Structures are given as C-alpha cells and as structure tokens.
Amino acid sequence: MCGSDLTHVKGGMVSVSRNYLESEEWKNTEVSYIATHREGASFIKILVFLGAYLRILRRLLQGRIDVALLNVSERGSFFRKALLMRLCHRFSVPVIFHHHGAEFNDFYRLLPDRKKAFVSRVLSEADLNIVLSKLQEKDILEKAPKARVGYLYNSIKIASTNRYCKEAVLLVTFGRLGKRKGTYDLLKVLHELDPVLPPCIKAALCGDGEVDEVRALIKEYHLEERIVHVGWTEGKKKEEYIEHAMLHILPSYREVLPMSILETMAYGIPNISTRIASIPEVIEDGVNGFLIEPGDLEALKEKILTLSTDTLLRLKFSQAAYEKTAAKFSLSSNIAALEKIFMGLTGKYSGDQR
C-alpha cells in the first residue's frame, strides 16, 4: 500500500490508510506501507518519492509484492502513482488505484489534451480503479471508457453501541479549514447566530489549512467566546471533542466521501453537510442528518438552530446515523471486500470483485 507519509501528512486519505494498517480484520493478507509523498519543499518531495521507488523496486526484485494498492488523488499524486504502476507492471504485479481526490475532476478539466490522453491511458492500464461511490465510478468511466472500475465506500471502526451524548453542547468540524470546506460560510453563520445561541454552545474547528485566516475572521466577527479551538486535532484531544460533540458540520463545496462524516456518524453524531458528491449516499436528509446546497447560508443557519434546540430530533438522527454506518460502512466488511479483490487479481479467488 502506498500513499502519503502517515506521520507528517494529514487528511482523509491518511486516516483511511491508518485504519487499514491498524486493523486486525485481515484474514489472508499481510499489508505493508511505503510512503511516497510528504509535505514540504519540492526537493523533499522528490527525495521521498525516489526513496520509495527504490524500496518498491527492491521488493519487486525479491518477489515480495503480490498486489500494489496505490492511494491516489490529483496533480502530483496521480503522476507519481502512474510511474509506480508501470514499474509494478514490468514485474507482472497487478495494481489497484484507490481514488480519494476531491478535486480530480477539476485537475483533469484543466489539463491540455495531451495530458488528458495520458490520464485516460493510465486509468485504463490499472488492473482496477477503486472509487468511493457510484457517482465517482461514472466520472472515471467518462474519462477512460475502457477502465476497470468498482466502488467501495470508505469505512470506519464501529462501536458496539451508539455513544452519542444527548447533553453535548459542542459544534465540531473536522478536516482542512478553508473555502473549499465551507469554513468561512460556517463562521458567518455562527456570527449571525451568536446573539440567539445559548452561551453554553461552543464550536471547535479541528483542522489544518487556512488557520491564520480563520483566526483573523473569528476576531473580526467577535467570536472569541464562541470558538474554543482552531487547528489540527488528533489522538486523545480529538476523542474528547467527539465525545462532547452535539453536531458535526461540514458545509463543503467539493468532496468525495469525507472520513469526518463517517467517523462522527459512527459515534452517533448528527451531521449537517452539503448535497454534493457521495455525501447524499451517507447522509439521508431529514432521516439521519440535514443536507443543504453549498453556499446556502440561510439553510445552514436554520439547520444549526433547529438541531441545537431540538433534543428529540437530535436523538432520532443520532440513532439513524449510527445504524446507517454500522450497516454499510464498517471496516470489517470493507476489508473482506478488499481481500476478495486481492485474491481475484492474483487468481486465487473467482468471485465478484466489487
């Protein structure tokens, strides 16, 4: 399995990889991880990739790789994984592209025709393209009609019971902070709601990205008493925020299938998010959460006010959210599906690869 450095890079793709590596659900597979990317200056990225390329080559020469699972997004990530795929194919090792890029369509649209043709060829050469939803499957086939594509939802560890706290008073958002995630929309709405929300209701903006810009806007909106945290959160601190979360809010403009939504729903936390990408395949509007259109600040304000003041509705959404993730997004069922794919590509399993 290849992807970003698990220590120095943040985000959903890293969370997915870490969940796989920490899982004890693997029955017939030994998974090793090689980091092919790290944030930093260009020369650091080049050195990290070259080191990874040589490690992979050594393992291929030793016959120690049966299947390569390459986590891919857009831009440099795609071109790096294309090189690795062609290296693996020289040793007859099947390659899976596991697509996570929320901006892959924009990346492709802005490419010159020559590079679009290259992307199409690479997608077609992959032994399988795993995408995160039915919608993303269609997007890949539009770019590469000959590509082999199957969808497999992201997954998370599911607790044995719904652990939502009905007395919780914290509004949380997890993930990168910035315009794409709707962070500034959320702050504007919190500014407008500040006079009417009870003082006990606080907000935590748990993510990296445009942190300085967010802090400046908090000061401009006089939300210092309302916002209790800004910045990346992980480990015990993240668990603490989840335990005290009333709502998870992600008014994003572009996504694939956000891990933050799955993680919070698995804990029974109701979500408010946008009707884009794969999100409606997880959040059922009015059943286990609320969906709005991107940029609809009035709707966002209304939904936050509704759920923050209606305990019974929150509890209804909470149970439905927990049951939905337990039924469709468990890590154990995801790994079982992946193992069938691996066995199919190595000729050890003849069943359905989807």
N, C-alpha and C positions, 0 to 999 in steps of 0.2 A: 504494500500500500504506500503510495507516495502523495505528498501534499506539503502544506506549509509547516514550518517549524512549530511544534506544539507548545514550546515554551515562550517564544518571542512574538508570535503572531496570534491575534485574537479574532473571534468571529465564529459564525455558524459552522463553516467547513471544518474548523479545528475542533469544535465541540462534537461534531459527528465522528471524526476520526478518533478522538479521545474516548468516546463512548464505545466504539468498536474495540479499541485496544485494551480497555479496562474490563471488558465483558468476559464472563466465564461461560457464555452460552455456546461458544464454538464447539462443535462435536467432532468434525473431521478436518479442521483447518488450523494450521499454525500461521499466525499473522505476524509479519514484521513490518516495521515502518521506516521509511527513508525520507527525510525532509529534503525537498527540492527547492524550497523558497524560504527566504527570511526577509523581513522588512529592513530597510537601510539604504545606503548608497548603492549605486549601480555596481561598483566593483565587488561589494559584499554579496549581492545577489548572484553575480557571475561566479564567484568563488564557491558559494554554497551549491549552486547547480552543478558546476564541474565536479565538485567532490561527490555529489550524489550520483552523477552519471558514471563516474569511475567505480563507485561501490556497487552500483547495479550491474555494470559490465563484469566485474569480478564474480558476482553471484551467478550471472548468466553463464560465464565460462565454467563455473563449478557445478552447473546444473542444479542450482538451489532455488530456482523460481519456477513454479508451475503456472501461475496466473499473476498478472500485474493489474492492480486496481489503482487507477490514476485519478485523483481528485482534481477536477479542472473547473476553472471559471472562465475568465475572458482575458483579452490582451496577452501579456507575457505568459500568464499561466497556460493558455492554450498552446502557444508556440513551444514552450518548454515540454509540455506533455506530448506534443506531436513528435519531437525528437526522441523522447523516451519510448514512445510506441514503436517507432521504426527500428530502434535498437532492439527492443524485445522481439519484434517480428523476425529479425535476422536470425534469432535463435529459436524460431517457431514457438515462442511463448505467447499465448493469447492475451489480449489487452482489453480491459474494460475502462471506458471513460465514464467517470461518475460526475455528472454535471451539477454544479452548485451555483453558477453565475447568475446573479440577479440582473446584470447588465449585458448579458451575452447578445441579446437582440440588437441593442444599441451599438455594441462593439462590431458586430457583423455588418450592420447597415452602413456604417461609416468607412468600411474598408473599400479600397479600389477593387475593380473586377478581378484582377489577377489574384489578389489575396482572398477574395471570396471563393474563387475556384479552389484555392489551396485548402481553405477551411472545409469546403464540401468534400474534397478528396479524403482529408484526414478523418472526418466523421464517418465516411463510407468505409475506410480501411479498418476502423476499430472493430474488434470482434463483437462488441456490444456497447451501446451507449445507454447507460442507466440515467434516467431523468427522474425528477421528483414529483411529477404529476402528469395527468393526461394532457393538459394544456401544453406543457413543455415538450412532450412527445411529438405533438403536432408541429411545434416550432422547429424542432430538429429535422423532421422529415421535409419541411418546406425548403430547408437549406440543402439537404442531402437526401433526395428521394430513395437512394439505394442503401442508406444507413440502416443498420440493425438497431432497433430502439425498443426499450422496455421501461416502464416506470416502476419505481419503488419508493414509497414515501420515506421521508426522514423518520427517525424513530427515537424513542427515549426510554429510559428505565421507568417502569410504572410501579408506584407504591401499591401495597396490598389493600389500602383503604384511601378514601378521599380525606385529605388532611387540611382542607380549607378551614380557615379561622373566620367565623362569622363576625367576630368583633374587630377584625382587621381594619385599619384606617389608612393604609399606605397605598398610594397610586404609584405603580412602578412601570418603567420601560427599560428593557434590556436590549443591548445592541449598539451599533455605531450611532453616534449623535450627529445630526446634520439635516440638511434639506431633504435628501432622499428618504430619510426615515420619518419625516414629518415632525421633527423635534421642534422646529420654530412654530409650527401650527399649534402643537400642544402647549407651548409656553404662552402663546397669545390667548388661547382658550383659558388656561389657568389664570392668566391676568384678569380676564373678564369675569371668571367665576370666583375670584378671590373674595369679593365682598359677601358672597352668599354661601360659600362652602364653610362648614364648621371649622374652627381653628385647629381641631384635633386631626383633621385630614391633611396629610403631608404627601409630598411627591419625591421620588428618588429616580434620577436619570442615570441609569447604570450602563455606561458605555464609553468607548473611546471616540476619536474623531474630532469634531469641531468643538472641543471642550471650552476653549477660551472664548469663542464667540457665544456659546451658550451661557457661560457665566456672565458675560457682559450684558446679555439680554435679560437675564434674571435680575440684574441690578437695575437696568432701565425700567423694568416692569415692577420693581419693588416687591419681588417675590422671595426675598431672602428668608423670610419666616416660613414660607410655604415649602420651599425646596430644601430637603435635608441632605441631599447628596448629588454630586455631579462627578462622573468619572467611571472608569472601568471597575467592575466588581467581580470577584470570583471567590471560590472557596467558602469558608465559614461566613464571611460577610454577605456573600450572595445568598446563601441558605437562610441567613437571618432576614434579609429583605423579602425573600419568597415566603417565609413563614408568617410575615406580618402584612402581606400584600392583600389589599381589598380587590384591586383591579390591575390587570396588565394592559397598557395602552400602546398601540403601535400604529399611528396614522400614516403609514408608509406610502410612497409613490411608486416604488419598484421593489419587487421581491421575487423569490421563487417559493420556498416553503420555510419560513423563519423558525429556527430552533427555539427561539424565545417564546413563541406562541405554543409550541408543543410542550415545552418544559413547564410553563405555567399552567396550561390546561391539565397536564398530568397531575399537578398538585391540587386541581380543583379551582384554580383561579379564573374567574370570568375575564374574557378579553374583549376589548374594543379595537377593531382594526379596519382595514380598507378592503373593498371589494376588488382585489386585483390578484393576478397570477393564481397560485394554488390555494390562497387563503380561504376562499369560499368552500374548498373541499374539506376544510378542517372546522372553521367557524360557521355554524348554521345560524344565520341572522334571526334573532328572537327566540332561539332554542338553547344555545349554549354560549351565546355572546352577541355582540352587535357588530354589524358591518356598515360602513359609510363609504361614500365616494371620496377619493383623495382630494384634499383641499377644501372639503365641506366643513368649515369651522362651526357653523350653526348646528349641524348634525352632531359633530363631535362634542360640542358643549352640552347639547341636550342629552346625549347618551351618558356622559360622565355624571351629569346631575341626576339622571334617572337612577343609575345603578348605585351611586353613592348614597342615595336616600331611601332605597327600597331593598331592605334586607331580604325579604322573602324572594324577590326576583333574583337577587344575587345567589341565594342558596339553590334556587332552581337551576340557574345557569351553571353553577358550580358542579352539581351532581351530573348534569348532562355533559359538561366538558370532560370530567373525569372518566365517565363511561365511554365517551367517544374515543379518547386517546387509548384507553385500555383495550378497546375492541379493535382499533385499526392501526395504532402507531407504537406498538410495543417493540422493544429492542429484540426480544427473543424471536418473535415471528419474522422480523426483518433479517436477522442473522440466518435463520433457517432458509429463507428465500435466497439470500446471497450464496449460501453453501450449495444449494441446488444449481445456481448459475455457475459457480466454480466447477462443480462436478460435470455439468453439461459441456462446458468449454474444454475440459480435459478428457472428455469421452467416458467419464465414469458414471454419468447419470443421463438418462434419456428422457426425462420428464420435461414439463413446461418450464422455460427459462424466465418467465415473467412473474 
